[in-house]
């Protein structure tokens, strides 16, 4: 993978970061990283925000632009949107709801089978994060003081979900069905709401 691809991937998965951090990450000089970032800025893939600090000059944090995020979009997203539009045109909202329900059930059964050998919540969540990563969501699981956070740094169905928001609710429903009623799942960040990733706070219900 080329250095610029590594930089873009890091910004996608980790969010805003300084040139110094990238230089340490990829074992390059800060000047070399800045040259890559300037080239990416000229291409419209990244921009920066200067963050004030207590002492000294502001710290420059680099992040992906909307164009940069689109670079990670699934190449089939336009086809998916067109198919959803066609279903709705031909069969109305009721027909579209049936298609989404069918997808939800298929996803649930696939994940349920994959989680069938898991003995506890830790194992289930680790396996779920692995499945989501395999499905293109750049997913990772973080253990917190009060439970867990499932992070999805990319959404391969983002364009389709923007057209049909019930797709997002459908995925949340799948998670809830898999983990059971004694587990609480709350979406805290949402890509189609303008945030850079989707996150789910997962805790045991009281």
MDAnalysis code that builds the backbone (N, CA, C; Angstrom):
import MDAnalysis as mda
import numpy as np

u = mda.Universe.empty(618, n_residues=206, atom_resindex=np.repeat(np.arange(206), 3), trajectory=True)
u.add_TopologyAttr("name", ["N", "CA", "C"] * 206)
u.add_TopologyAttr("resid", np.arange(1, 207))
u.add_TopologyAttr("resname", ["UNK", "UNK", "UNK", "UNK", "UNK", "UNK", "UNK", "UNK", "UNK", "UNK", "UNK", "UNK", "UNK", "UNK", "UNK", "UNK", "UNK", "UNK", "UNK", "UNK", "UNK", "UNK", "UNK", "UNK", "UNK", "UNK", "UNK", "UNK", "UNK", "UNK", "UNK", "UNK", "UNK", "UNK", "UNK", "UNK", "UNK", "UNK", "UNK", "UNK", "UNK", "UNK", "UNK", "UNK", "UNK", "UNK", "UNK", "UNK", "UNK", "UNK", "UNK", "UNK", "UNK", "UNK", "UNK", "UNK", "UNK", "UNK", "UNK", "UNK", "UNK", "UNK", "UNK", "UNK", "UNK", "UNK", "UNK", "UNK", "UNK", "UNK", "UNK", "UNK", "UNK", "UNK", "UNK", "UNK", "UNK", "UNK", "UNK", "UNK", "UNK", "UNK", "UNK", "UNK", "UNK", "UNK", "UNK", "UNK", "UNK", "UNK", "UNK", "UNK", "UNK", "UNK", "UNK", "UNK", "UNK", "UNK", "UNK", "UNK", "UNK", "UNK", "UNK", "UNK", "UNK", "UNK", "UNK", "UNK", "UNK", "UNK", "UNK", "UNK", "UNK", "UNK", "UNK", "UNK", "UNK", "UNK", "UNK", "UNK", "UNK", "UNK", "UNK", "UNK", "UNK", "UNK", "UNK", "UNK", "UNK", "UNK", "UNK", "UNK", "UNK", "UNK", "UNK", "UNK", "UNK", "UNK", "UNK", "UNK", "UNK", "UNK", "UNK", "UNK", "UNK", "UNK", "UNK", "UNK", "UNK", "UNK", "UNK", "UNK", "UNK", "UNK", "UNK", "UNK", "UNK", "UNK", "UNK", "UNK", "UNK", "UNK", "UNK", "UNK", "UNK", "UNK", "UNK", "UNK", "UNK", "UNK", "UNK", "UNK", "UNK", "UNK", "UNK", "UNK", "UNK", "UNK", "UNK", "UNK", "UNK", "UNK", "UNK", "UNK", "UNK", "UNK", "UNK", "UNK", "UNK", "UNK", "UNK", "UNK", "UNK", "UNK", "UNK", "UNK", "UNK", "UNK", "UNK", "UNK", "UNK", "UNK", "UNK", "UNK", "UNK", "UNK"])
u.atoms.positions = np.array([
    [0.844, -1.192, 0.000],
    [0.000, 0.000, 0.000],
    [0.884, 1.250, 0.000],
    [0.584, 2.197, -0.898],
    [1.357, 3.422, -0.979],
    [1.135, 4.277, 0.270],
    [2.113, 5.172, 0.525],
    [2.037, 6.001, 1.722],
    [0.766, 6.845, 1.748],
    [0.378, 7.414, 0.605],
    [-0.828, 8.257, 0.611],
    [-2.073, 7.435, 0.938],
    [-2.095, 6.172, 0.497],
    [-3.225, 5.302, 0.819],
    [-3.233, 4.985, 2.313],
    [-2.047, 4.774, 2.871],
    [-1.945, 4.515, 4.311],
    [-2.434, 5.727, 5.107],
    [-2.078, 6.921, 4.647],
    [-2.514, 8.142, 5.330],
    [-4.028, 8.270, 5.281],
    [-4.598, 8.060, 4.106],
    [-6.051, 8.162, 3.961],
    [-6.761, 7.128, 4.826],
    [-6.252, 5.904, 4.847],
    [-6.861, 4.841, 5.649],
    [-6.795, 5.197, 7.132],
    [-5.647, 5.746, 7.555],
    [-5.497, 6.118, 8.969],
    [-6.478, 7.230, 9.337],
    [-6.622, 8.220, 8.476],
    [-7.556, 9.311, 8.744],
    [-8.992, 8.810, 8.775],
    [-9.287, 7.834, 7.938],
    [-10.633, 7.272, 7.900],
    [-10.937, 6.514, 9.188],
    [-9.991, 5.732, 9.659],
    [-10.242, 4.869, 10.817],
    [-10.004, 5.556, 12.152],
    [-9.133, 6.587, 12.172],
    [-8.778, 7.205, 13.453],
    [-9.271, 8.639, 13.605],
    [-9.667, 9.284, 12.508],
    [-10.120, 10.658, 12.592],
    [-8.970, 11.653, 12.507],
    [-9.223, 12.934, 12.839],
    [-8.220, 13.984, 12.714],
    [-6.932, 13.655, 13.456],
    [-5.804, 13.998, 12.828],
    [-4.510, 13.640, 13.405],
    [-3.468, 14.638, 12.914],
    [-2.383, 14.797, 13.672],
    [-1.315, 15.725, 13.288],
    [-0.306, 15.042, 12.369],
    [0.455, 15.854, 11.665],
    [1.510, 15.330, 10.791],
    [2.562, 14.586, 11.616],
    [2.816, 15.076, 12.826],
    [3.815, 14.433, 13.684],
    [3.404, 13.009, 14.035],
    [2.125, 12.824, 14.361],
    [1.634, 11.483, 14.697],
    [1.742, 10.562, 13.485],
    [1.391, 11.076, 12.311],
    [1.495, 10.267, 11.093],
    [2.949, 9.911, 10.795],
    [3.853, 10.855, 11.019],
    [5.273, 10.598, 10.778],
    [5.787, 9.477, 11.677],
    [5.381, 9.506, 12.949],
    [5.789, 8.446, 13.881],
    [5.148, 7.110, 13.510],
    [3.890, 7.176, 13.079],
    [3.159, 5.957, 12.710],
    [3.824, 5.254, 11.541],
    [4.232, 6.014, 10.521],
    [4.753, 5.410, 9.301],
    [6.264, 5.515, 9.175],
    [6.914, 5.966, 10.272],
    [8.371, 6.033, 10.345],
    [8.954, 6.856, 9.197],
    [8.370, 8.055, 9.021],
    [8.836, 9.001, 8.014],
    [9.131, 10.331, 8.696],
    [9.773, 11.229, 7.965],
    [10.007, 12.554, 8.530],
    [8.712, 13.360, 8.505],
    [8.617, 14.309, 9.441],
    [7.437, 15.172, 9.463],
    [7.325, 15.961, 8.174],
    [8.469, 16.396, 7.635],
    [8.464, 17.131, 6.372],
    [7.912, 16.268, 5.245],
    [8.317, 14.994, 5.207],
    [7.828, 14.095, 4.169],
    [6.325, 13.889, 4.257],
    [5.818, 13.721, 5.484],
    [4.379, 13.543, 5.675],
    [3.630, 14.802, 5.248],
    [4.181, 15.971, 5.594],
    [3.516, 17.220, 5.217],
    [3.428, 17.365, 3.696],
    [4.454, 16.915, 2.998],
    [4.419, 16.975, 1.534],
    [3.298, 16.091, 0.987],
    [3.141, 14.896, 1.570],
    [2.040, 14.012, 1.156],
    [0.687, 14.667, 1.454],
    [0.574, 15.262, 2.645],
    [-0.684, 15.894, 3.036],
    [-1.018, 17.082, 2.139],
    [-0.020, 17.852, 1.767],
    [-0.253, 18.985, 0.875],
    [-0.745, 18.516, -0.489],
    [-0.157, 17.398, -0.969],
    [-0.615, 16.834, -2.234],
    [-2.052, 16.354, -2.151],
    [-2.399, 15.710, -1.040],
    [-3.774, 15.244, -0.832],
    [-4.735, 16.422, -0.685],
    [-4.245, 17.510, -0.065],
    [-5.086, 18.709, 0.062],
    [-5.364, 19.302, -1.312],
    [-4.345, 19.358, -2.160],
    [-4.524, 19.889, -3.516],
    [-5.525, 19.051, -4.311],
    [-5.582, 17.764, -4.011],
    [-6.533, 16.875, -4.684],
    [-7.927, 16.943, -4.061],
    [-8.046, 17.720, -2.983],
    [-9.345, 17.882, -2.338],
    [-9.742, 16.734, -1.434],
    [-8.785, 15.878, -1.065],
    [-9.102, 14.693, -0.265],
    [-8.971, 14.939, 1.233],
    [-8.159, 15.922, 1.627],
    [-7.989, 16.239, 3.045],
    [-8.015, 17.753, 3.233],
    [-8.341, 18.166, 4.444],
    [-8.168, 19.560, 4.844],
    [-7.708, 19.557, 6.294],
    [-7.610, 20.721, 6.892],
    [-7.073, 20.765, 8.261],
    [-7.812, 21.776, 9.110],
    [-7.658, 21.595, 10.423],
    [-8.176, 22.531, 11.412],
    [-7.049, 22.851, 12.380],
    [-6.819, 24.121, 12.631],
    [-5.803, 24.523, 13.589],
    [-6.436, 24.615, 14.980],
    [-5.910, 23.829, 15.904],
    [-6.457, 23.749, 17.260],
    [-5.555, 24.537, 18.212],
    [-6.154, 25.489, 18.923],
    [-5.377, 26.302, 19.859],
    [-4.890, 25.465, 21.038],
    [-3.681, 25.744, 21.470],
    [-3.116, 25.098, 22.659],
    [-2.719, 26.188, 23.649],
    [-2.488, 25.782, 24.893],
    [-2.211, 26.765, 25.942],
    [-0.927, 27.543, 25.666],
    [0.085, 26.838, 25.177],
    [1.380, 27.479, 24.942],
    [1.838, 27.170, 23.520],
    [2.308, 28.203, 22.829],
    [2.867, 27.979, 21.502],
    [1.853, 28.125, 20.381],
    [2.278, 27.718, 19.200],
    [1.450, 27.843, 18.009],
    [0.327, 26.813, 18.014],
    [-0.774, 27.099, 17.330],
    [-1.856, 26.109, 17.231],
    [-1.359, 24.810, 16.595],
    [-1.991, 23.714, 16.962],
    [-1.638, 22.402, 16.408],
    [-2.551, 22.108, 15.225],
    [-1.936, 21.737, 14.099],
    [-2.711, 21.486, 12.879],
    [-3.146, 20.024, 12.818],
    [-4.451, 19.805, 12.761],
    [-5.010, 18.456, 12.673],
    [-5.611, 18.250, 11.284],
    [-5.185, 17.167, 10.641],
    [-5.636, 16.849, 9.293],
    [-6.780, 15.853, 9.337],
    [-7.728, 16.009, 8.404],
    [-8.886, 15.125, 8.363],
    [-9.347, 14.949, 6.913],
    [-10.151, 13.924, 6.688],
    [-10.703, 13.690, 5.358],
    [-11.792, 14.711, 5.038],
    [-11.835, 15.138, 3.786],
    [-12.957, 15.932, 3.303],
    [-14.084, 14.988, 2.895],
    [-15.201, 15.559, 2.487],
    [-16.293, 14.717, 1.984],
    [-15.827, 13.897, 0.781],
    [-15.011, 14.525, -0.072],
    [-14.462, 13.807, -1.223],
    [-13.556, 12.671, -0.757],
    [-12.789, 12.926, 0.304],
    [-11.918, 11.894, 0.844],
    [-12.700, 10.710, 1.378],
    [-13.814, 10.991, 2.067],
    [-14.663, 9.909, 2.573],
    [-15.275, 9.118, 1.419],
    [-15.647, 9.817, 0.355],
    [-16.252, 9.130, -0.790],
    [-15.278, 8.180, -1.464],
    [-14.004, 8.405, -1.279],
    [-12.987, 7.518, -1.858],
    [-13.139, 6.092, -1.336],
    [-13.713, 5.957, -0.127],
    [-13.898, 4.646, 0.487],
    [-15.266, 4.056, 0.178],
    [-16.089, 4.781, -0.549],
    [-17.443, 4.308, -0.820],
    [-17.419, 3.019, -1.621],
    [-18.378, 2.173, -1.336],
    [-18.494, 0.912, -2.070],
    [-18.810, 1.207, -3.535],
    [-18.119, 0.547, -4.447],
    [-18.284, 0.846, -5.871],
    [-19.667, 0.488, -6.382],
    [-20.441, -0.274, -5.604],
    [-21.777, -0.663, -6.040],
    [-22.874, 0.218, -5.433],
    [-22.495, 1.316, -4.740],
    [-23.511, 2.066, -4.001],
    [-24.562, 2.674, -4.918],
    [-24.166, 3.164, -6.090],
    [-25.148, 3.758, -6.995],
    [-26.154, 2.723, -7.477],
    [-25.670, 1.509, -7.756],
    [-26.563, 0.437, -8.178],
    [-27.577, 0.133, -7.081],
    [-27.112, 0.087, -5.818],
    [-28.017, -0.206, -4.699],
    [-29.101, 0.862, -4.584],
    [-28.718, 2.126, -4.725],
    [-29.696, 3.213, -4.639],
    [-30.709, 3.109, -5.767],
    [-30.221, 2.844, -6.974],
    [-31.121, 2.743, -8.120],
    [-32.095, 1.578, -7.957],
    [-31.606, 0.479, -7.391],
    [-32.484, -0.673, -7.189],
    [-33.564, -0.354, -6.158],
    [-33.198, 0.327, -5.083],
    [-34.190, 0.710, -4.075],
    [-35.232, 1.660, -4.677],
    [-34.765, 2.596, -5.481],
    [-35.698, 3.516, -6.134],
    [-36.651, 2.770, -7.053],
    [-36.119, 1.777, -7.769],
    [-36.945, 1.008, -8.698],
    [-37.993, 0.184, -7.948],
    [-37.570, -0.431, -6.830],
    [-38.511, -1.213, -6.027],
    [-39.650, -0.323, -5.534],
    [-39.283, 0.870, -5.034],
    [-40.311, 1.775, -4.506],
    [-41.238, 2.260, -5.620],
    [-40.668, 2.536, -6.813],
    [-41.487, 2.990, -7.940],
    [-42.469, 1.903, -8.382],
    [-41.994, 0.654, -8.403],
    [-42.818, -0.442, -8.907],
    [-43.827, -0.958, -7.875],
    [-43.384, -1.039, -6.605],
    [-44.208, -1.713, -5.601],
    [-44.620, -0.823, -4.425],
    [-44.211, 0.445, -4.471],
    [-44.586, 1.364, -3.410],
    [-43.780, 1.152, -2.141],
    [-44.098, 1.964, -1.117],
    [-43.368, 1.874, 0.156],
    [-43.530, 0.508, 0.805],
    [-44.689, -0.110, 0.654],
    [-44.910, -1.428, 1.251],
    [-43.955, -2.451, 0.654],
    [-43.747, -2.372, -0.657],
    [-42.812, -3.287, -1.303],
    [-41.383, -3.045, -0.854],
    [-41.010, -1.771, -0.694],
    [-39.661, -1.438, -0.218],
    [-39.462, -1.945, 1.202],
    [-40.473, -1.794, 2.040],
    [-40.379, -2.288, 3.417],
    [-40.180, -3.799, 3.452],
    [-40.808, -4.509, 2.525],
    [-40.652, -5.966, 2.459],
    [-39.227, -6.339, 2.077],
    [-38.645, -5.596, 1.145],
    [-37.259, -5.858, 0.728],
    [-36.306, -5.642, 1.900],
    [-36.516, -4.557, 2.639],
    [-35.650, -4.262, 3.788],
    [-35.822, -5.317, 4.876],
    [-37.051, -5.737, 5.112],
    [-37.320, -6.773, 6.118],
    [-36.647, -8.086, 5.726],
    [-36.670, -8.403, 4.420],
    [-36.029, -9.622, 3.941],
    [-34.527, -9.554, 4.155],
    [-33.931, -8.400, 3.842],
    [-32.490, -8.219, 4.052],
    [-32.153, -8.337, 5.534],
    [-32.987, -7.738, 6.373],
    [-32.765, -7.804, 7.819],
    [-32.766, -9.253, 8.310],
    [-33.720, -10.034, 7.856],
    [-33.815, -11.423, 8.288],
    [-32.627, -12.240, 7.799],
    [-32.206, -12.016, 6.559],
    [-31.060, -12.743, 6.017],
    [-29.783, -12.397, 6.780],
    [-29.618, -11.100, 7.081],
    [-28.445, -10.671, 7.845],
    [-28.459, -11.280, 9.237],
    [-29.617, -11.264, 9.869],
    [-29.752, -11.833, 11.216],
    [-29.403, -13.314, 11.226],
    [-29.921, -14.072, 10.287],
    [-29.661, -15.516, 10.247],
    [-28.182, -15.805, 9.998],
    [-27.563, -15.015, 9.121],
    [-26.127, -15.187, 8.845],
    [-25.303, -14.921, 10.095],
    [-25.585, -13.811, 10.779],
    [-24.840, -13.472, 11.985],
    [-25.160, -14.442, 13.118],
    [-26.408, -14.847, 13.231],
    [-26.806, -15.766, 14.294],
    [-26.023, -17.074, 14.187],
    [-25.894, -17.582, 12.972],
    [-25.138, -18.822, 12.782],
    [-23.672, -18.628, 13.156],
    [-23.115, -17.485, 12.782],
    [-21.711, -17.208, 13.081],
    [-21.463, -17.053, 14.577],
    [-22.490, -16.594, 15.318],
    [-22.353, -16.377, 16.764],
    [-22.816, -17.571, 17.590],
    [-23.260, -18.623, 16.943],
    [-23.868, -19.749, 17.651],
    [-22.922, -20.436, 18.627],
    [-21.625, -20.395, 18.370],
    [-20.667, -21.068, 19.251],
    [-20.137, -20.148, 20.350],
    [-20.559, -18.892, 20.353],
    [-20.073, -17.944, 21.361],
    [-20.763, -18.209, 22.698],
    [-19.979, -18.224, 23.766],
    [-20.499, -18.618, 25.065],
    [-20.898, -17.450, 25.950],
    [-20.434, -16.245, 25.642],
    [-20.759, -15.096, 26.479],
    [-20.795, -13.829, 25.627],
    [-21.147, -12.704, 26.265],
    [-21.294, -11.440, 25.540],
    [-19.968, -10.981, 24.942],
    [-18.871, -11.162, 25.669],
    [-17.555, -10.795, 25.143],
    [-17.295, -11.465, 23.805],
    [-17.522, -12.777, 23.773],
    [-17.275, -13.541, 22.546],
    [-18.211, -13.099, 21.420],
    [-19.476, -12.864, 21.765],
    [-20.449, -12.454, 20.752],
    [-20.055, -11.123, 20.118],
    [-19.671, -10.166, 20.952],
    [-19.337, -8.848, 20.434],
    [-18.049, -8.874, 19.615],
    [-17.077, -9.654, 20.059],
    [-15.829, -9.773, 19.297],
    [-16.103, -10.381, 17.926],
    [-16.952, -11.399, 17.891],
    [-17.293, -12.043, 16.619],
    [-18.130, -11.104, 15.752],
    [-19.039, -10.356, 16.352],
    [-19.867, -9.419, 15.599],
    [-18.996, -8.341, 14.956],
    [-18.040, -7.814, 15.715],
    [-17.139, -6.802, 15.161],
    [-16.341, -7.377, 13.996],
    [-15.926, -8.621, 14.127],
    [-15.186, -9.280, 13.043],
    [-16.055, -9.418, 11.794],
    [-17.313, -9.801, 11.983],
    [-18.230, -9.947, 10.858],
    [-18.481, -8.606, 10.177],
    [-18.653, -7.565, 10.973],
    [-18.901, -6.246, 10.402],
    [-17.675, -5.743, 9.638],
    [-16.492, -6.049, 10.151],
    [-15.274, -5.672, 9.431],
    [-15.199, -6.390, 8.087],
    [-15.543, -7.669, 8.087],
    [-15.538, -8.441, 6.850],
    [-16.556, -7.905, 5.845],
    [-17.630, -7.320, 6.349],
    [-18.677, -6.774, 5.487],
    [-18.381, -5.348, 5.023],
    [-17.195, -4.846, 5.368],
    [-16.776, -3.550, 4.849],
    [-17.019, -2.357, 5.743],
    [-17.352, -2.581, 7.032],
    [-17.685, -1.476, 7.919],
    [-16.475, -0.937, 8.694],
    [-15.297, -1.496, 8.476],
    [-14.086, -1.073, 9.203],
    [-14.389, -1.019, 10.702],
    [-14.919, -2.119, 11.212],
    [-15.426, -2.165, 12.585],
    [-14.352, -2.568, 13.590],
    [-14.510, -2.075, 14.804],
    [-13.659, -2.468, 15.922],
    [-14.466, -2.386, 17.203],
    [-14.076, -3.192, 18.166],
    [-14.767, -3.228, 19.459],
    [-13.864, -2.633, 20.524],
    [-14.406, -1.706, 21.308],
    [-13.662, -1.064, 22.392],
    [-14.345, -1.390, 23.707],
    [-13.572, -1.880, 24.665],
    [-14.112, -2.147, 25.998],
    [-14.018, -0.885, 26.832],
    [-15.133, -0.497, 27.474],
    [-15.175, 0.706, 28.292],
    [-15.438, 0.325, 29.750],
    [-15.447, 1.332, 30.623],
    [-15.693, 1.078, 32.040],
    [-17.091, 0.514, 32.268],
    [-18.049, 0.973, 31.477],
    [-19.440, 0.587, 31.696],
    [-19.957, -0.458, 30.715],
    [-19.122, -0.874, 29.786],
    [-19.578, -1.857, 28.805],
    [-18.672, -1.895, 27.599],
    [-19.254, -1.627, 26.425],
    [-18.496, -1.728, 25.178],
    [-18.949, -0.631, 24.216],
    [-18.088, -0.332, 23.272],
    [-18.455, 0.528, 22.153],
    [-18.073, -0.176, 20.858],
    [-19.061, -0.402, 20.011],
    [-18.814, -0.948, 18.679],
    [-18.650, 0.240, 17.740],
    [-17.489, 0.330, 17.110],
    [-17.175, 1.450, 16.220],
    [-17.169, 0.951, 14.781],
    [-17.858, 1.683, 13.910],
    [-17.838, 1.392, 12.479],
    [-17.353, 2.646, 11.758],
    [-16.103, 2.594, 11.281],
    [-15.468, 3.759, 10.680],
    [-15.898, 4.004, 9.243],
    [-16.601, 3.066, 8.666],
    [-17.068, 3.207, 7.289],
    [-18.426, 2.544, 7.164],
    [-19.238, 3.053, 6.229],
    [-20.541, 2.441, 5.977],
    [-20.680, 2.175, 4.481],
    [-20.560, 0.931, 4.049],
    [-20.653, 0.609, 2.625],
    [-22.052, 0.792, 2.045],
    [-23.054, 0.963, 2.912],
    [-24.421, 1.179, 2.413],
    [-24.877, 2.611, 2.688],
    [-23.940, 3.524, 2.893],
    [-24.279, 4.885, 3.302],
    [-25.216, 5.562, 2.307],
    [-24.903, 5.496, 1.016],
    [-25.740, 6.160, 0.018],
    [-27.145, 5.572, 0.016],
    [-27.225, 4.245, 0.125],
    [-28.540, 3.603, 0.165],
    [-29.294, 4.002, 1.422],
    [-28.580, 4.098, 2.557],
    [-29.220, 4.464, 3.821],
    [-29.686, 5.913, 3.810],
    [-28.968, 6.787, 3.101],
    [-29.418, 8.171, 2.975],
    [-30.737, 8.237, 2.214],
    [-30.868, 7.364, 1.220],
    [-32.113, 7.300, 0.458],
    [-33.218, 6.622, 1.265],
    [-32.813, 5.644, 2.081],
    [-33.791, 4.849, 2.823],
    [-33.298, 4.661, 4.263],
    [-33.543, 5.627, 5.149],
    [-33.032, 5.591, 6.523],
    [-33.437, 4.360, 7.327],
    [-34.516, 3.687, 6.938],
    [-34.926, 2.502, 7.692],
    [-33.891, 1.381, 7.611],
    [-32.956, 1.465, 6.663],
    [-31.870, 0.484, 6.604],
    [-31.028, 0.545, 7.872],
    [-30.798, 1.759, 8.373],
    [-30.004, 1.918, 9.592],
    [-30.743, 1.336, 10.797],
    [-32.033, 1.600, 10.888],
    [-32.825, 1.046, 11.981],
    [-32.851, -0.471, 11.901],
    [-32.876, -0.986, 10.677],
    [-32.876, -2.431, 10.467],
    [-31.607, -3.065, 11.029],
    [-30.468, -2.418, 10.810],
    [-29.205, -2.957, 11.320],
    [-29.170, -2.916, 12.842],
    [-29.690, -1.846, 13.414],
    [-29.768, -1.750, 14.876],
    [-30.666, -2.854, 15.431],
    [-31.741, -3.157, 14.727],
    [-32.650, -4.230, 15.138],
    [-31.945, -5.579, 15.111],
    [-31.131, -5.808, 14.098],
    [-30.368, -7.059, 14.005],
    [-29.450, -7.216, 15.218],
    [-28.742, -6.137, 15.569],
    [-27.854, -6.190, 16.732],
    [-28.640, -6.559, 17.993],
    [-29.793, -5.924, 18.175],
    [-30.594, -6.162, 19.374],
    [-31.088, -7.600, 19.425],
    [-31.533, -8.123, 18.303],
    [-32.007, -9.507, 18.246],
    [-30.882, -10.488, 18.558],
    [-29.701, -10.198, 18.086],
    [-28.560, -11.090, 18.303],
    [-28.131, -11.115, 19.767],
    [-28.139, -9.952, 20.416],
    [-27.585, -9.843, 21.764],
    [-28.609, -10.059, 22.864],
    [-29.898, -9.947, 22.536],
    [-30.932, -10.251, 23.519],
    [-31.438, -9.034, 24.279],
    [-32.565, -9.212, 24.945],
    [-33.239, -8.117, 25.637],
    [-32.500, -7.647, 26.888],
    [-31.572, -8.457, 27.411],
    [-30.843, -8.042, 28.605],
    [-29.633, -7.171, 28.266],
    [-29.488, -6.845, 26.988],
    [-28.396, -5.978, 26.545],
    [-28.993, -4.713, 25.939],
    [-28.477, -3.558, 26.348],
    [-28.939, -2.275, 25.828],
    [-27.975, -1.790, 24.751],
    [-28.519, -1.363, 23.603],
    [-27.713, -0.863, 22.490],
    [-28.195, 0.529, 22.116],
    [-27.284, 1.488, 22.122],
    [-27.632, 2.875, 21.807],
    [-26.661, 3.418, 20.761],
    [-27.183, 3.876, 19.620],
    [-26.323, 4.493, 18.622],
    [-25.983, 5.904, 19.088],
    [-24.689, 6.207, 19.173],
    [-24.264, 7.512, 19.667],
    [-23.733, 8.426, 18.567],
    [-23.097, 7.864, 17.557],
    [-22.633, 8.638, 16.405],
    [-23.189, 7.985, 15.153],
    [-23.428, 8.812, 14.119],
    [-24.133, 8.300, 12.952],
    [-23.578, 8.976, 11.697],
    [-23.067, 8.189, 10.778],
    [-22.446, 8.739, 9.578],
    [-23.422, 9.567, 8.757],
    [-24.643, 9.068, 8.570],
    [-25.573, 9.803, 7.708],
    [-26.132, 11.051, 8.382],
    [-25.773, 11.253, 9.652],
    [-26.122, 12.501, 10.335],
    [-24.986, 13.512, 10.242],
    [-23.931, 13.145, 9.511],
    [-22.829, 14.064, 9.294],
    [-21.594, 13.790, 10.127],
    [-21.639, 12.760, 10.970],
    [-20.462, 12.416, 11.768],
    [-19.567, 11.456, 10.989],
    [-18.316, 11.340, 11.407],
    [-17.353, 10.616, 10.581],
    [-17.462, 9.101, 10.718],
    [-18.222, 8.624, 11.713],
    [-18.334, 7.189, 11.948],
    [-19.654, 6.892, 12.646],
    [-19.985, 5.609, 12.741],
    [-21.119, 5.170, 13.565],
    [-20.560, 4.481, 14.808],
    [-21.125, 4.792, 15.959],
    [-20.724, 4.109, 17.184],
    [-21.968, 3.648, 17.936],
    [-21.823, 2.507, 18.601],
    [-22.926, 1.925, 19.369],
    [-22.447, 1.656, 20.791],
    [-23.142, 2.226, 21.758],
    [-22.829, 1.988, 23.172],
    [-23.621, 0.746, 23.616],
    [-22.901, -0.248, 24.118],
    [-23.522, -1.534, 24.468],
    [-23.282, -1.808, 25.947],
    [-24.364, -1.977, 26.688],
    [-24.269, -2.254, 28.118],
    [-25.296, -3.308, 28.509],
    [-25.083, -3.922, 29.656],
    [-26.064, -4.835, 30.192],
    [-27.216, -4.030, 30.794],
    [-28.434, -4.396, 30.469],
    [-29.595, -3.681, 30.988],
    [-29.730, -3.927, 32.473],
    [-30.245, -2.922, 33.194],
    [-30.449, -3.076, 34.641],
    [-31.670, -3.922, 34.926],
])
